[in-house]
């Protein structure tokens, strides 16, 4: 069992989900893949930077929910590799 508080765990899980981006099956989709990785990394950076600057502005659970919303709004739009390789 984890010693992490549930809200901390939720934010870490949302971060991992956001940054787990499947590699594309086709090389012509590499730019799209790179853009998606950059965008999602930026989303994570925004949430974590905001947490450091204004820790009381939102709860950790709210931050995790927001990050998951942003990840859902920025989906994979290419065919992923079948071997499960991720960024």
MISE-309892 format. One record per atom (N, C-alpha, C, O): residue number from 1; y, z, x; residue in one letter. Coordinates in nm, 4 decimals, m for minus. Example, Ala and Ser with C-alpha at 12.3 -4.5 7.8 and 13.67 -1.06 7.14 Angstrom:
residues 2
+-----+----------+----------+----------+---------+
: num :        y :        z :        x : residuo :
+-----+----------+----------+----------+---------+
:   1 :  m0.5690 :   0.7800 :   1.3190 :       A :
:   1 :  m0.4500 :   0.7800 :   1.2300 :       A :
:   1 :  m0.3300 :   0.7800 :   1.3200 :       A :
:   1 :  m0.3319 :   0.8465 :   1.4236 :       A :
:   2 :  m0.2250 :   0.7080 :   1.2850 :       S :
:   2 :  m0.1060 :   0.7140 :   1.3670 :       S :
:   2 :   0.0030 :   0.7870 :   1.2900 :       S :
:   2 :   0.1138 :   0.8039 :   1.3409 :       S :
+-----+----------+----------+----------+---------+
***
This chain:
residues 87
+-----+----------+----------+----------+---------+
: num :        y :        z :        x : residuo :
+-----+----------+----------+----------+---------+
:   1 :  m0.1181 :   0.0000 :   0.0832 :       X :
:   1 :   0.0000 :   0.0000 :   0.0000 :       X :
:   1 :   0.1248 :   0.0000 :   0.0879 :       X :
:   1 :   0.1267 :   0.0610 :   0.1948 :       X :
:   2 :   0.2265 :  m0.0676 :   0.0426 :       X :
:   2 :   0.3488 :  m0.0831 :   0.1194 :       X :
:   2 :   0.4396 :   0.0391 :   0.1050 :       X :
:   2 :   0.4467 :   0.1006 :  m0.0014 :       X :
:   3 :   0.5085 :   0.0729 :   0.2138 :       X :
:   3 :   0.6071 :   0.1803 :   0.2101 :       X :
:   3 :   0.7428 :   0.1295 :   0.1612 :       X :
:   3 :   0.8367 :   0.2075 :   0.1458 :       X :
:   4 :   0.7526 :   0.0007 :   0.1373 :       X :
:   4 :   0.8788 :  m0.0579 :   0.0924 :       X :
:   4 :   0.9057 :  m0.0228 :  m0.0537 :       X :
:   4 :   0.8152 :  m0.0204 :  m0.1371 :       X :
:   5 :   1.0316 :   0.0040 :  m0.0814 :       X :
:   5 :   1.0718 :   0.0266 :  m0.2203 :       X :
:   5 :   1.0554 :  m0.1046 :  m0.2966 :       X :
:   5 :   1.0707 :  m0.2116 :  m0.2378 :       X :
:   6 :   1.0248 :  m0.0988 :  m0.4248 :       X :
:   6 :   1.0020 :  m0.2207 :  m0.5026 :       X :
:   6 :   1.1183 :  m0.3197 :  m0.4981 :       X :
:   6 :   1.0955 :  m0.4406 :  m0.4929 :       X :
:   7 :   1.2420 :  m0.2711 :  m0.4999 :       X :
:   7 :   1.3557 :  m0.3634 :  m0.4967 :       X :
:   7 :   1.3711 :  m0.4301 :  m0.3606 :       X :
:   7 :   1.4110 :  m0.5463 :  m0.3524 :       X :
:   8 :   1.3398 :  m0.3574 :  m0.2542 :       X :
:   8 :   1.3431 :  m0.4165 :  m0.1193 :       X :
:   8 :   1.2341 :  m0.5222 :  m0.1089 :       X :
:   8 :   1.2569 :  m0.6321 :  m0.0585 :       X :
:   9 :   1.1171 :  m0.4878 :  m0.1568 :       X :
:   9 :   1.0053 :  m0.5828 :  m0.1544 :       X :
:   9 :   1.0393 :  m0.7085 :  m0.2342 :       X :
:   9 :   1.0073 :  m0.8194 :  m0.1914 :       X :
:  10 :   1.1039 :  m0.6924 :  m0.3496 :       X :
:  10 :   1.1405 :  m0.8076 :  m0.4324 :       X :
:  10 :   1.2357 :  m0.9009 :  m0.3583 :       X :
:  10 :   1.2209 :  m1.0229 :  m0.3655 :       X :
:  11 :   1.3332 :  m0.8444 :  m0.2871 :       X :
:  11 :   1.4275 :  m0.9285 :  m0.2137 :       X :
:  11 :   1.3585 :  m0.9995 :  m0.0972 :       X :
:  11 :   1.3847 :  m1.1170 :  m0.0715 :       X :
:  12 :   1.2720 :  m0.9294 :  m0.0283 :       X :
:  12 :   1.1975 :  m0.9929 :   0.0820 :       X :
:  12 :   1.1080 :  m1.1044 :   0.0277 :       X :
:  12 :   1.1026 :  m1.2128 :   0.0857 :       X :
:  13 :   1.0384 :  m1.0791 :  m0.0819 :       X :
:  13 :   0.9522 :  m1.1817 :  m0.1414 :       X :
:  13 :   1.0338 :  m1.3031 :  m0.1855 :       X :
:  13 :   0.9914 :  m1.4167 :  m0.1641 :       X :
:  14 :   1.1497 :  m1.2809 :  m0.2465 :       X :
:  14 :   1.2354 :  m1.3922 :  m0.2891 :       X :
:  14 :   1.2828 :  m1.4727 :  m0.1687 :       X :
:  14 :   1.2935 :  m1.5951 :  m0.1755 :       X :
:  15 :   1.3109 :  m1.4040 :  m0.0590 :       X :
:  15 :   1.3527 :  m1.4714 :   0.0641 :       X :
:  15 :   1.2407 :  m1.5583 :   0.1189 :       X :
:  15 :   1.2625 :  m1.6739 :   0.1551 :       X :
:  16 :   1.1212 :  m1.5020 :   0.1246 :       X :
:  16 :   1.0052 :  m1.5785 :   0.1735 :       X :
:  16 :   0.9797 :  m1.6996 :   0.0841 :       X :
:  16 :   0.9538 :  m1.8092 :   0.1339 :       X :
:  17 :   0.9868 :  m1.6803 :  m0.0478 :       X :
:  17 :   0.9658 :  m1.7917 :  m0.1407 :       X :
:  17 :   1.0696 :  m1.9020 :  m0.1189 :       X :
:  17 :   1.0364 :  m2.0205 :  m0.1190 :       X :
:  18 :   1.1943 :  m1.8621 :  m0.1004 :       X :
:  18 :   1.3008 :  m1.9608 :  m0.0814 :       X :
:  18 :   1.2805 :  m2.0406 :   0.0470 :       X :
:  18 :   1.3075 :  m2.1606 :   0.0512 :       X :
:  19 :   1.2328 :  m1.9734 :   0.1515 :       X :
:  19 :   1.2199 :  m2.0392 :   0.2816 :       X :
:  19 :   1.0844 :  m2.1055 :   0.3048 :       X :
:  19 :   1.0628 :  m2.1681 :   0.4086 :       X :
:  20 :   0.9943 :  m2.0921 :   0.2099 :       X :
:  20 :   0.8644 :  m2.1587 :   0.2200 :       X :
:  20 :   0.8775 :  m2.2951 :   0.1532 :       X :
:  20 :   0.8628 :  m2.3093 :   0.0318 :       X :
:  21 :   0.9053 :  m2.3936 :   0.2359 :       X :
:  21 :   0.9302 :  m2.5295 :   0.1873 :       X :
:  21 :   0.8203 :  m2.6202 :   0.2416 :       X :
:  21 :   0.8035 :  m2.6300 :   0.3632 :       X :
:  22 :   0.7450 :  m2.6867 :   0.1538 :       X :
:  22 :   0.6368 :  m2.7726 :   0.2023 :       X :
:  22 :   0.6898 :  m2.8959 :   0.2747 :       X :
:  22 :   0.7905 :  m2.9550 :   0.2356 :       X :
:  23 :   0.6212 :  m2.9318 :   0.3781 :       X :
:  23 :   0.6588 :  m3.0538 :   0.4517 :       X :
:  23 :   0.6235 :  m3.1749 :   0.3660 :       X :
:  23 :   0.5287 :  m3.1701 :   0.2876 :       X :
:  24 :   0.6988 :  m3.2827 :   0.3805 :       X :
:  24 :   0.6731 :  m3.4008 :   0.2985 :       X :
:  24 :   0.5520 :  m3.4804 :   0.3478 :       X :
:  24 :   0.5180 :  m3.4792 :   0.4661 :       X :
:  25 :   0.4892 :  m3.5485 :   0.2542 :       X :
:  25 :   0.3754 :  m3.6340 :   0.2879 :       X :
:  25 :   0.4214 :  m3.7605 :   0.3601 :       X :
:  25 :   0.3494 :  m3.8141 :   0.4443 :       X :
:  26 :   0.5394 :  m3.8068 :   0.3275 :       X :
:  26 :   0.5908 :  m3.9325 :   0.3831 :       X :
:  26 :   0.7066 :  m3.9060 :   0.4788 :       X :
:  26 :   0.7926 :  m3.8223 :   0.4512 :       X :
:  27 :   0.7087 :  m3.9769 :   0.5907 :       X :
:  27 :   0.8147 :  m3.9565 :   0.6891 :       X :
:  27 :   0.9531 :  m3.9934 :   0.6359 :       X :
:  27 :   1.0536 :  m3.9401 :   0.6828 :       X :
:  28 :   0.9587 :  m4.0835 :   0.5389 :       X :
:  28 :   1.0904 :  m4.1206 :   0.4845 :       X :
:  28 :   1.1544 :  m4.0068 :   0.4051 :       X :
:  28 :   1.2723 :  m4.0143 :   0.3706 :       X :
:  29 :   1.0780 :  m3.9020 :   0.3760 :       X :
:  29 :   1.1316 :  m3.7865 :   0.3041 :       X :
:  29 :   1.1738 :  m3.6727 :   0.3974 :       X :
:  29 :   1.2096 :  m3.5646 :   0.3506 :       X :
:  30 :   1.1698 :  m3.6959 :   0.5272 :       X :
:  30 :   1.2048 :  m3.5904 :   0.6220 :       X :
:  30 :   1.3499 :  m3.5452 :   0.6087 :       X :
:  30 :   1.3785 :  m3.4263 :   0.6232 :       X :
:  31 :   1.4417 :  m3.6373 :   0.5814 :       X :
:  31 :   1.5813 :  m3.5976 :   0.5627 :       X :
:  31 :   1.5978 :  m3.5108 :   0.4390 :       X :
:  31 :   1.6729 :  m3.4133 :   0.4410 :       X :
:  32 :   1.5286 :  m3.5454 :   0.3318 :       X :
:  32 :   1.5337 :  m3.4660 :   0.2093 :       X :
:  32 :   1.4776 :  m3.3268 :   0.2355 :       X :
:  32 :   1.5339 :  m3.2271 :   0.1905 :       X :
:  33 :   1.3673 :  m3.3205 :   0.3078 :       X :
:  33 :   1.3064 :  m3.1936 :   0.3467 :       X :
:  33 :   1.4047 :  m3.1092 :   0.4272 :       X :
:  33 :   1.4243 :  m2.9912 :   0.3977 :       X :
:  34 :   1.4664 :  m3.1693 :   0.5288 :       X :
:  34 :   1.5612 :  m3.0967 :   0.6138 :       X :
:  34 :   1.6805 :  m3.0455 :   0.5331 :       X :
:  34 :   1.7261 :  m2.9330 :   0.5532 :       X :
:  35 :   1.7303 :  m3.1285 :   0.4422 :       X :
:  35 :   1.8414 :  m3.0858 :   0.3564 :       X :
:  35 :   1.8005 :  m2.9671 :   0.2697 :       X :
:  35 :   1.8784 :  m2.8735 :   0.2518 :       X :
:  36 :   1.6799 :  m2.9705 :   0.2164 :       X :
:  36 :   1.6316 :  m2.8625 :   0.1318 :       X :
:  36 :   1.6171 :  m2.7328 :   0.2119 :       X :
:  36 :   1.6556 :  m2.6258 :   0.1647 :       X :
:  37 :   1.5623 :  m2.7424 :   0.3308 :       X :
:  37 :   1.5483 :  m2.6237 :   0.4159 :       X :
:  37 :   1.6862 :  m2.5658 :   0.4476 :       X :
:  37 :   1.7055 :  m2.4446 :   0.4392 :       X :
:  38 :   1.7817 :  m2.6508 :   0.4839 :       X :
:  38 :   1.9175 :  m2.6035 :   0.5143 :       X :
:  38 :   1.9818 :  m2.5375 :   0.3927 :       X :
:  38 :   2.0448 :  m2.4324 :   0.4043 :       X :
:  39 :   1.9659 :  m2.5991 :   0.2775 :       X :
:  39 :   2.0256 :  m2.5462 :   0.1558 :       X :
:  39 :   1.9678 :  m2.4098 :   0.1192 :       X :
:  39 :   2.0408 :  m2.3165 :   0.0858 :       X :
:  40 :   1.8377 :  m2.4005 :   0.1262 :       X :
:  40 :   1.7737 :  m2.2731 :   0.0912 :       X :
:  40 :   1.8050 :  m2.1648 :   0.1941 :       X :
:  40 :   1.8227 :  m2.0483 :   0.1584 :       X :
:  41 :   1.8117 :  m2.2024 :   0.3210 :       X :
:  41 :   1.8497 :  m2.1052 :   0.4243 :       X :
:  41 :   1.9921 :  m2.0562 :   0.4003 :       X :
:  41 :   2.0216 :  m1.9384 :   0.4204 :       X :
:  42 :   2.0788 :  m2.1448 :   0.3581 :       X :
:  42 :   2.2152 :  m2.1064 :   0.3250 :       X :
:  42 :   2.2175 :  m2.0089 :   0.2080 :       X :
:  42 :   2.2921 :  m1.9111 :   0.2101 :       X :
:  43 :   2.1367 :  m2.0347 :   0.1066 :       X :
:  43 :   2.1287 :  m1.9445 :  m0.0086 :       X :
:  43 :   2.0850 :  m1.8043 :   0.0348 :       X :
:  43 :   2.1410 :  m1.7043 :  m0.0103 :       X :
:  44 :   1.9859 :  m1.7981 :   0.1215 :       X :
:  44 :   1.9377 :  m1.6695 :   0.1718 :       X :
:  44 :   2.0486 :  m1.6013 :   0.2513 :       X :
:  44 :   2.0744 :  m1.4822 :   0.2337 :       X :
:  45 :   2.1135 :  m1.6769 :   0.3381 :       X :
:  45 :   2.2213 :  m1.6213 :   0.4197 :       X :
:  45 :   2.3340 :  m1.5660 :   0.3322 :       X :
:  45 :   2.3887 :  m1.4597 :   0.3618 :       X :
:  46 :   2.3689 :  m1.6371 :   0.2252 :       X :
:  46 :   2.4739 :  m1.5909 :   0.1336 :       X :
:  46 :   2.4353 :  m1.4571 :   0.0727 :       X :
:  46 :   2.5156 :  m1.3638 :   0.0717 :       X :
:  47 :   2.3137 :  m1.4471 :   0.0224 :       X :
:  47 :   2.2713 :  m1.3217 :  m0.0400 :       X :
:  47 :   2.2674 :  m1.2060 :   0.0600 :       X :
:  47 :   2.3127 :  m1.0959 :   0.0289 :       X :
:  48 :   2.2142 :  m1.2301 :   0.1782 :       X :
:  48 :   2.2037 :  m1.1219 :   0.2755 :       X :
:  48 :   2.3395 :  m1.0851 :   0.3335 :       X :
:  48 :   2.3664 :  m0.9674 :   0.3575 :       X :
:  49 :   2.4246 :  m1.1829 :   0.3560 :       X :
:  49 :   2.5603 :  m1.1542 :   0.4052 :       X :
:  49 :   2.6391 :  m1.0754 :   0.3019 :       X :
:  49 :   2.7112 :  m0.9814 :   0.3352 :       X :
:  50 :   2.6245 :  m1.1147 :   0.1771 :       X :
:  50 :   2.6916 :  m1.0431 :   0.0687 :       X :
:  50 :   2.6423 :  m0.8989 :   0.0602 :       X :
:  50 :   2.7201 :  m0.8069 :   0.0350 :       X :
:  51 :   2.5153 :  m0.8809 :   0.0811 :       X :
:  51 :   2.4583 :  m0.7461 :   0.0798 :       X :
:  51 :   2.5216 :  m0.6601 :   0.1890 :       X :
:  51 :   2.5514 :  m0.5429 :   0.1659 :       X :
:  52 :   2.5422 :  m0.7167 :   0.3066 :       X :
:  52 :   2.6030 :  m0.6420 :   0.4161 :       X :
:  52 :   2.7505 :  m0.6119 :   0.3898 :       X :
:  52 :   2.7989 :  m0.5031 :   0.4209 :       X :
:  53 :   2.8216 :  m0.7093 :   0.3321 :       X :
:  53 :   2.9653 :  m0.6936 :   0.3063 :       X :
:  53 :   2.9950 :  m0.6046 :   0.1865 :       X :
:  53 :   3.0885 :  m0.5246 :   0.1897 :       X :
:  54 :   2.9167 :  m0.6183 :   0.0823 :       X :
:  54 :   2.9423 :  m0.5459 :  m0.0429 :       X :
:  54 :   2.8102 :  m0.4960 :  m0.1014 :       X :
:  54 :   2.7621 :  m0.5490 :  m0.2016 :       X :
:  55 :   2.7521 :  m0.3941 :  m0.0389 :       X :
:  55 :   2.6192 :  m0.3490 :  m0.0807 :       X :
:  55 :   2.6112 :  m0.2985 :  m0.2246 :       X :
:  55 :   2.5035 :  m0.2991 :  m0.2842 :       X :
:  56 :   2.7220 :  m0.2556 :  m0.2800 :       X :
:  56 :   2.7193 :  m0.2014 :  m0.4158 :       X :
:  56 :   2.7552 :  m0.3030 :  m0.5231 :       X :
:  56 :   2.7554 :  m0.2708 :  m0.6419 :       X :
:  57 :   2.7856 :  m0.4254 :  m0.4818 :       X :
:  57 :   2.8272 :  m0.5276 :  m0.5777 :       X :
:  57 :   2.7136 :  m0.5645 :  m0.6736 :       X :
:  57 :   2.7346 :  m0.5751 :  m0.7944 :       X :
:  58 :   2.5940 :  m0.5838 :  m0.6192 :       X :
:  58 :   2.4751 :  m0.6156 :  m0.6990 :       X :
:  58 :   2.3592 :  m0.5315 :  m0.6475 :       X :
:  58 :   2.3569 :  m0.4924 :  m0.5308 :       X :
:  59 :   2.2641 :  m0.5041 :  m0.7341 :       X :
:  59 :   2.1439 :  m0.4339 :  m0.6888 :       X :
:  59 :   2.0568 :  m0.5319 :  m0.6102 :       X :
:  59 :   2.0755 :  m0.6533 :  m0.6179 :       X :
:  60 :   1.9636 :  m0.4783 :  m0.5363 :       X :
:  60 :   1.8702 :  m0.5643 :  m0.4629 :       X :
:  60 :   1.7893 :  m0.6499 :  m0.5592 :       X :
:  60 :   1.7617 :  m0.7665 :  m0.5314 :       X :
:  61 :   1.7520 :  m0.5924 :  m0.6709 :       X :
:  61 :   1.6765 :  m0.6668 :  m0.7720 :       X :
:  61 :   1.7591 :  m0.7833 :  m0.8254 :       X :
:  61 :   1.7069 :  m0.8934 :  m0.8426 :       X :
:  62 :   1.8862 :  m0.7602 :  m0.8514 :       X :
:  62 :   1.9744 :  m0.8686 :  m0.8979 :       X :
:  62 :   1.9883 :  m0.9771 :  m0.7926 :       X :
:  62 :   1.9896 :  m1.0959 :  m0.8249 :       X :
:  63 :   1.9985 :  m0.9367 :  m0.6677 :       X :
:  63 :   2.0083 :  m1.0349 :  m0.5588 :       X :
:  63 :   1.8798 :  m1.1184 :  m0.5506 :       X :
:  63 :   1.8856 :  m1.2399 :  m0.5319 :       X :
:  64 :   1.7653 :  m1.0535 :  m0.5646 :       X :
:  64 :   1.6373 :  m1.1251 :  m0.5625 :       X :
:  64 :   1.6290 :  m1.2234 :  m0.6781 :       X :
:  64 :   1.5851 :  m1.3371 :  m0.6611 :       X :
:  65 :   1.6715 :  m1.1789 :  m0.7959 :       X :
:  65 :   1.6702 :  m1.2666 :  m0.9132 :       X :
:  65 :   1.7613 :  m1.3871 :  m0.8920 :       X :
:  65 :   1.7237 :  m1.4999 :  m0.9239 :       X :
:  66 :   1.8798 :  m1.3640 :  m0.8388 :       X :
:  66 :   1.9741 :  m1.4735 :  m0.8132 :       X :
:  66 :   1.9159 :  m1.5720 :  m0.7125 :       X :
:  66 :   1.9261 :  m1.6932 :  m0.7314 :       X :
:  67 :   1.8556 :  m1.5215 :  m0.6071 :       X :
:  67 :   1.7956 :  m1.6079 :  m0.5065 :       X :
:  67 :   1.6823 :  m1.6907 :  m0.5670 :       X :
:  67 :   1.6679 :  m1.8088 :  m0.5354 :       X :
:  68 :   1.6031 :  m1.6299 :  m0.6524 :       X :
:  68 :   1.4961 :  m1.7051 :  m0.7201 :       X :
:  68 :   1.5535 :  m1.8120 :  m0.8128 :       X :
:  68 :   1.4987 :  m1.9218 :  m0.8225 :       X :
:  69 :   1.6637 :  m1.7801 :  m0.8809 :       X :
:  69 :   1.7302 :  m1.8801 :  m0.9658 :       X :
:  69 :   1.7777 :  m1.9981 :  m0.8818 :       X :
:  69 :   1.7565 :  m2.1137 :  m0.9184 :       X :
:  70 :   1.8415 :  m1.9686 :  m0.7698 :       X :
:  70 :   1.8914 :  m2.0757 :  m0.6836 :       X :
:  70 :   1.7759 :  m2.1604 :  m0.6302 :       X :
:  70 :   1.7877 :  m2.2826 :  m0.6204 :       X :
:  71 :   1.6645 :  m2.0957 :  m0.5957 :       X :
:  71 :   1.5483 :  m2.1695 :  m0.5455 :       X :
:  71 :   1.4937 :  m2.2612 :  m0.6545 :       X :
:  71 :   1.4563 :  m2.3752 :  m0.6271 :       X :
:  72 :   1.4893 :  m2.2120 :  m0.7769 :       X :
:  72 :   1.4424 :  m2.2935 :  m0.8900 :       X :
:  72 :   1.5358 :  m2.4118 :  m0.9149 :       X :
:  72 :   1.4907 :  m2.5203 :  m0.9516 :       X :
:  73 :   1.6647 :  m2.3910 :  m0.8952 :       X :
:  73 :   1.7626 :  m2.4980 :  m0.9166 :       X :
:  73 :   1.7624 :  m2.6007 :  m0.8036 :       X :
:  73 :   1.8241 :  m2.7065 :  m0.8158 :       X :
:  74 :   1.6944 :  m2.5704 :  m0.6953 :       X :
:  74 :   1.6899 :  m2.6582 :  m0.5791 :       X :
:  74 :   1.5431 :  m2.6851 :  m0.5424 :       X :
:  74 :   1.4968 :  m2.6437 :  m0.4361 :       X :
:  75 :   1.4703 :  m2.7549 :  m0.6316 :       X :
:  75 :   1.3257 :  m2.7722 :  m0.6121 :       X :
:  75 :   1.2905 :  m2.8818 :  m0.5109 :       X :
:  75 :   1.3750 :  m2.9609 :  m0.4689 :       X :
:  76 :   1.1648 :  m2.8827 :  m0.4747 :       X :
:  76 :   1.1100 :  m2.9913 :  m0.3933 :       X :
:  76 :   1.1071 :  m3.1159 :  m0.4808 :       X :
:  76 :   1.0551 :  m3.1128 :  m0.5924 :       X :
:  77 :   1.1629 :  m3.2256 :  m0.4300 :       X :
:  77 :   1.1697 :  m3.3504 :  m0.5075 :       X :
:  77 :   1.0876 :  m3.4619 :  m0.4450 :       X :
:  77 :   1.0965 :  m3.5772 :  m0.4873 :       X :
:  78 :   1.0088 :  m3.4287 :  m0.3458 :       X :
:  78 :   0.9246 :  m3.5269 :  m0.2771 :       X :
:  78 :   0.7789 :  m3.4834 :  m0.2895 :       X :
:  78 :   0.7506 :  m3.3729 :  m0.3358 :       X :
:  79 :   0.6880 :  m3.5687 :  m0.2489 :       X :
:  79 :   0.5458 :  m3.5347 :  m0.2512 :       X :
:  79 :   0.5123 :  m3.4525 :  m0.1264 :       X :
:  79 :   0.5277 :  m3.5014 :  m0.0145 :       X :
:  80 :   0.4669 :  m3.3288 :  m0.1443 :       X :
:  80 :   0.4317 :  m3.2439 :  m0.0291 :       X :
:  80 :   0.3038 :  m3.2910 :   0.0392 :       X :
:  80 :   0.2181 :  m3.3545 :  m0.0222 :       X :
:  81 :   0.2931 :  m3.2582 :   0.1682 :       X :
:  81 :   0.1690 :  m3.2835 :   0.2408 :       X :
:  81 :   0.0573 :  m3.2039 :   0.1761 :       X :
:  81 :   0.0798 :  m3.0938 :   0.1257 :       X :
:  82 :  m0.0600 :  m3.2579 :   0.1775 :       X :
:  82 :  m0.1744 :  m3.1918 :   0.1143 :       X :
:  82 :  m0.2372 :  m3.0834 :   0.2013 :       X :
:  82 :  m0.3181 :  m3.0047 :   0.1519 :       X :
:  83 :  m0.2021 :  m3.0774 :   0.3292 :       X :
:  83 :  m0.2622 :  m2.9759 :   0.4156 :       X :
:  83 :  m0.1914 :  m2.8405 :   0.4061 :       X :
:  83 :  m0.2306 :  m2.7445 :   0.4724 :       X :
:  84 :  m0.0865 :  m2.8337 :   0.3230 :       X :
:  84 :  m0.0179 :  m2.7071 :   0.3002 :       X :
:  84 :   0.0828 :  m2.6692 :   0.4069 :       X :
:  84 :   0.1326 :  m2.5566 :   0.4063 :       X :
:  85 :   0.1146 :  m2.7595 :   0.4986 :       X :
:  85 :   0.2115 :  m2.7289 :   0.6034 :       X :
:  85 :   0.3484 :  m2.7008 :   0.5419 :       X :
:  85 :   0.3930 :  m2.7708 :   0.4510 :       X :
:  86 :   0.4141 :  m2.5963 :   0.5938 :       X :
:  86 :   0.5449 :  m2.5580 :   0.5416 :       X :
:  86 :   0.6425 :  m2.5383 :   0.6571 :       X :
:  86 :   0.6049 :  m2.5341 :   0.7743 :       X :
:  87 :   0.7683 :  m2.5264 :   0.6189 :       X :
:  87 :   0.8726 :  m2.5014 :   0.7186 :       X :
:  87 :   0.8738 :  m2.3551 :   0.7534 :       X :
:  87 :   0.9543 :  m2.3119 :   0.8358 :       X :
+-----+----------+----------+----------+---------+
***
